[in-house]
Amino acid sequence: ISSKGCFDARPFSRQGGANPPRDCAAGSFSNFSGLSQCEQCPVGYFCMGSAAPQPCLPGTYSLAQGARSNATCVACPRGAYCVGGSP
């Protein structure tokens, strides 16, 4: 809670006690309040420390868990298609 009594909308990992909330690192996310740690970004997505994982664009996929950017998303192989995310 901020000094004005408003909740901070930034994603964070709450560490109990007097420790202030911390942003999730790239490759992880937190889309629930009250968590003590951030979750690792799932396969087919990338997380830039946001509140929600971002899927790979249509026509691309990623098999990397904990991906930090869309650079891990690669084009679908010839003879296949991807709707975005996992193959």
C-alpha positions as CSV (number, residue, x, y, z in Angstrom):
1,I,0.0,0.0,0.0
2,S,1.3,3.4,-0.9
3,S,1.6,6.4,1.4
4,K,-1.7,7.6,0.0
5,G,-3.5,4.4,1.0
6,C,-3.7,3.0,-2.6
7,F,-2.4,-0.4,-3.6
8,D,0.7,-0.5,-5.8
9,A,-0.4,-2.0,-9.2
10,R,3.1,-3.2,-10.1
11,P,3.6,-7.0,-10.1
12,F,5.6,-8.1,-7.1
13,S,6.7,-10.8,-4.7
14,R,5.7,-9.9,-1.1
15,Q,8.3,-11.0,1.4
16,G,6.3,-10.6,4.6
17,G,7.2,-8.2,7.5
18,A,8.5,-4.7,6.7
19,N,10.1,-5.7,3.4
20,P,8.7,-3.7,0.5
21,P,7.3,-5.5,-2.5
22,R,9.8,-6.3,-5.2
23,D,9.2,-6.6,-9.0
24,C,9.4,-10.0,-10.6
25,A,12.6,-10.6,-12.6
26,A,12.5,-11.2,-16.3
27,G,11.6,-14.9,-16.9
28,S,9.1,-14.9,-14.1
29,F,5.6,-13.4,-13.3
30,S,3.1,-12.8,-10.5
31,N,-0.5,-12.5,-11.5
32,F,-1.9,-13.0,-7.9
33,S,-1.5,-10.8,-4.9
34,G,-0.1,-12.1,-1.6
35,L,2.6,-14.4,-3.2
36,S,5.9,-14.8,-1.5
37,Q,7.8,-15.5,-4.8
38,C,7.3,-15.1,-8.5
39,E,6.5,-18.1,-10.8
40,Q,8.7,-19.2,-13.6
41,C,7.4,-18.3,-17.1
42,P,5.7,-21.3,-18.7
43,V,6.7,-23.0,-22.0
44,G,5.3,-21.1,-25.0
45,Y,5.4,-17.8,-23.3
46,F,7.9,-15.1,-22.3
47,C,7.9,-12.9,-19.2
48,M,9.6,-9.6,-19.0
49,G,8.8,-9.3,-15.3
50,S,5.1,-8.6,-16.0
51,A,1.9,-9.5,-14.3
52,A,1.0,-12.0,-17.0
53,P,3.0,-14.2,-19.4
54,Q,3.0,-13.1,-23.0
55,P,2.4,-15.8,-25.6
56,C,4.7,-16.2,-28.6
57,L,3.1,-14.6,-31.7
58,P,1.1,-16.8,-34.1
59,G,3.5,-18.7,-36.4
60,T,6.1,-19.0,-33.7
61,Y,6.6,-21.2,-30.6
62,S,9.1,-21.7,-27.8
63,L,10.0,-24.7,-25.7
64,A,12.0,-22.6,-23.2
65,Q,10.7,-22.4,-19.6
66,G,11.5,-19.1,-17.9
67,A,11.9,-17.3,-21.2
68,R,12.8,-13.6,-20.7
69,S,11.9,-12.2,-24.1
70,N,10.3,-13.0,-27.4
71,A,13.7,-13.8,-28.8
72,T,13.1,-17.4,-27.6
73,C,10.1,-17.7,-29.9
74,V,11.1,-19.3,-33.2
75,A,9.3,-19.8,-36.5
76,C,7.2,-23.0,-36.8
77,P,8.9,-25.7,-39.0
78,R,7.9,-26.3,-42.6
79,G,4.9,-28.5,-42.8
80,A,3.5,-27.4,-39.4
81,Y,1.6,-24.4,-38.0
82,C,1.6,-22.7,-34.7
83,V,-1.2,-20.6,-33.2
84,G,1.3,-19.0,-30.9
85,G,2.9,-20.4,-27.8
86,S,3.6,-24.2,-28.0
87,P,3.9,-26.3,-31.1
